[in-house]
Amino acid sequence: MPDFKEMGTRVARVLKEAIFPTKCSVCDAFFPPPQQVDLYENNLHDMTFQKVMAPFLCPNCLPGFSPLETPIYGKELIPPRRFRLALALGEYEKEQESFAAAIRSFKYNEDIRLARPFGMLLFCAFIRHWDKGDIDIVMPVPLHIRRLRKRGFNQAYVLIRKWPRMAKSLNTDLSHIQIKRNVLVRTKNTIQQATLKSQAERMENIKDAFSIKKSSEIKGKRILLVDDVYTTGATSDECAKVLLNNGAEYVDILSLAKTVKN
């Protein structure tokens, strides 16, 4: 007997693709999407970049990614940074232009639909590289209120806000971790770091730009700070300084991409 429910689902999908074709987040080309991928109903080990990003990038743009697996350690950098370690998913370089372009589309073109796949990739990296008990609090690098109002969202926060749901769907225990977005705040409306070329300029620009609302919430806590792109580490280091000065045990960094080579 025919499965009318499945047939109906297929017909609905064909009609949807005909009326609302999928558009690549990088090159804007329309392309036939792969079989629907439910990011919340998959095995953790199946969450590769190609599988997660396939519904959002066309076949020409999808291959432009090579994962990174090795973190950099703050104390080994010149000058040393105050965070313990920093891990990025990939390089923000010309060799991976599709990956960098997707990040720019998410951050500057308000392609907010990329928050879900990028968030899933960050979550999977977190589970693979940090043991249970390594982290107590996950928080985003904050935006100044003026920039937040202009952009409409904090790109770092939307990457982590669905982590509890992802953990539940992937049968991963995240109950020991809190996601906090209003503890570390940006009090100085700085020039965008991306417009500054030298490390010295970036460090001076970001100096004393952050503060803590309530230090008791982070005292003795191990913190994971999430951002979109790690460049010179100036922003991450300044955040780590404030968190450590207010009692955090250590600060780790997780980002989508990094540009600096150390």
C-alpha positions in Angstrom: 0.0 0.0 0.0 1.4 3.4 -0.9 2.7 5.5 1.9 0.6 8.6 1.2 2.1 10.6 4.1 5.6 10.1 2.6 4.4 10.9 -0.9 2.7 14.1 0.4 5.9 15.1 2.1 7.9 14.7 -1.1 5.4 16.7 -3.1 5.3 19.5 -0.6 9.1 19.6 -0.6 9.2 19.8 -4.5 6.7 22.6 -4.5 8.6 24.5 -1.8 11.9 24.2 -3.7 10.1 25.3 -6.9 8.5 28.4 -5.3 11.3 29.2 -2.8 14.6 27.8 -4.2 17.6 27.6 -1.9 20.0 30.5 -2.2 23.7 30.1 -1.4 24.8 32.2 1.5 28.2 33.0 -0.2 27.6 33.5 -3.9 23.8 34.0 -4.0 23.4 31.3 -6.6 20.2 29.2 -6.5 20.8 25.5 -6.1 18.9 22.3 -5.4 19.2 21.6 -1.7 20.4 18.2 -0.4 18.0 15.9 1.4 16.7 17.8 4.4 19.1 17.7 7.3 17.7 18.0 10.8 20.6 19.3 12.9 18.7 18.3 16.0 18.3 14.6 15.1 21.8 13.5 14.2 24.7 11.7 15.8 27.4 14.0 17.2 30.1 12.3 15.1 28.0 12.9 11.9 28.2 16.7 12.3 30.9 17.4 9.7 31.3 20.9 8.1 30.1 19.6 4.8 27.0 17.9 6.2 26.0 20.7 8.4 26.6 23.5 5.8 25.2 21.7 2.8 21.7 23.2 3.0 23.3 26.7 3.1 26.2 26.6 0.6 26.1 25.6 -3.0 28.3 22.7 -4.2 30.8 25.2 -5.6 31.3 27.0 -2.3 30.9 24.1 0.1 34.4 22.5 -0.3 36.2 25.7 0.8 37.0 24.6 4.4 39.8 22.7 6.1 39.2 22.1 9.9 41.7 23.1 12.6 42.2 20.7 15.5 45.1 22.3 17.4 44.5 25.1 19.9 46.9 27.9 20.6 48.0 28.6 24.2 48.0 32.1 25.6 51.2 31.8 27.5 53.1 30.7 24.4 52.2 33.8 22.3 54.2 36.9 21.9 53.3 38.9 23.8 51.7 36.3 26.1 47.9 36.4 26.4 45.9 36.0 29.6 43.5 33.3 28.3 44.5 29.7 28.8 43.9 28.5 25.3 42.0 29.4 22.1 40.5 27.1 19.5 39.1 28.1 16.1 37.2 25.8 13.7 39.1 27.0 10.6 41.3 29.7 9.0 39.8 33.0 7.9 42.1 33.2 4.9 41.9 33.4 1.1 42.5 29.7 0.8 39.2 29.2 2.6 37.4 32.2 1.0 34.0 30.4 1.1 34.2 29.9 4.8 35.3 33.5 5.4 32.5 34.8 3.1 29.9 32.8 4.9 31.0 34.3 8.2 30.9 37.8 6.7 27.4 37.1 5.4 26.3 36.0 8.8 27.9 38.9 10.6 27.4 41.9 8.3 24.6 40.9 5.9 22.4 39.6 8.7 22.1 36.1 7.3 20.9 34.9 10.7 19.9 31.5 9.4 23.6 30.6 9.5 23.5 30.9 13.3 22.1 27.4 13.6 24.7 25.5 11.5 27.6 27.6 12.8 26.3 27.1 16.4 26.1 23.4 15.8 29.7 23.2 14.5 30.9 25.2 17.6 29.0 23.0 19.9 30.4 19.8 18.4 33.9 21.3 18.7 33.3 22.1 22.3 32.2 18.6 23.1 35.2 17.1 21.3 37.9 19.3 22.8 36.7 20.0 26.3 36.1 17.3 29.0 33.1 17.5 31.3 34.0 19.7 34.2 36.5 21.8 32.2 33.9 24.6 31.8 31.3 26.1 34.1 30.1 29.1 32.1 29.8 29.8 28.4 29.4 33.4 27.4 29.7 35.5 24.2 32.1 38.4 23.6 29.6 41.3 24.2 28.8 44.2 21.9 28.4 47.7 23.0 24.7 48.6 23.3 24.9 51.1 20.4 26.3 48.5 18.1 23.9 45.9 19.3 21.0 48.2 18.5 22.4 49.0 15.1 23.0 45.3 14.2 20.0 43.9 15.9 21.8 40.9 17.4 25.0 39.8 19.0 26.5 37.4 16.5 28.5 35.6 19.3 25.4 35.1 21.5 23.2 33.6 18.7 25.9 31.0 18.1 25.5 29.6 21.6 21.9 30.3 22.7 20.6 26.9 21.2 23.4 24.8 22.8 21.1 23.3 25.5 18.6 22.2 22.8 21.5 20.7 20.7 22.8 18.9 23.8 19.5 17.4 24.5 18.9 16.2 20.9 22.4 14.7 20.7 22.1 13.0 24.1 24.8 15.1 25.6 24.8 16.3 29.2 25.1 20.1 29.4 23.4 20.5 32.7 26.6 21.4 34.5 27.1 24.5 32.3 25.4 27.9 32.3 25.1 30.2 29.3 25.3 33.8 30.4 25.3 36.8 28.2 24.9 39.8 30.6 27.7 39.3 33.1 30.6 40.5 30.9 29.5 43.9 29.4 31.1 46.3 26.9 31.2 49.8 28.4 33.3 51.5 25.7 32.0 52.0 22.2 35.3 51.3 20.4 36.2 51.6 16.8 35.7 48.2 15.0 38.8 46.1 15.5 38.6 44.9 11.9 39.4 48.4 10.7 42.7 48.5 12.6 45.7 46.8 11.1 48.4 46.6 13.8 48.3 44.6 17.0 49.3 47.7 19.0 46.4 49.7 17.6 43.9 46.9 18.4 45.2 46.5 22.0 45.0 50.2 22.6 41.6 50.5 21.1 40.1 47.7 23.2 41.8 48.6 26.4 39.4 49.0 29.4 36.4 48.4 27.1 34.8 45.7 29.3 33.5 45.3 32.8 31.7 42.8 35.0 28.2 43.4 36.3 28.4 41.0 39.2 31.8 39.4 40.1 30.2 36.8 42.4 28.7 35.0 39.4 32.1 34.2 38.0 34.3 33.8 41.1 36.1 30.5 40.9 34.5 29.6 37.6 36.1 28.2 34.4 34.8 30.2 31.5 34.5 29.6 27.8 34.3 32.8 25.8 32.8 32.5 22.3 33.4 34.9 19.4 33.1 34.8 15.6 36.7 35.6 14.5 40.0 35.5 16.4 42.5 37.9 14.8 45.3 39.1 17.1 43.7 38.0 20.3 43.5 41.6 21.6 39.7 41.4 22.3 39.9 37.9 23.8 42.9 39.0 26.0 41.1 42.1 27.3 38.0 40.0 28.1 40.1 37.4 29.9 41.9 40.2 31.9 38.6 41.5 33.3 37.2 38.0 34.0 40.4 36.9 35.8 40.6 40.1 37.8 37.1 39.4 39.0 37.8 35.9 40.2 37.5 33.5 37.3 39.7 30.5 37.5 40.7 30.5 33.8 39.3 31.6 30.5 39.3 29.6 27.2 38.3 30.9 23.8 36.3 29.2 21.0 35.7 30.9 17.7 34.5 30.1 14.2 37.8 31.2 12.5 41.2 32.7 13.2 43.3 34.9 11.0 46.5 35.2 13.2 49.3 32.8 12.7 51.5 32.1 15.8 
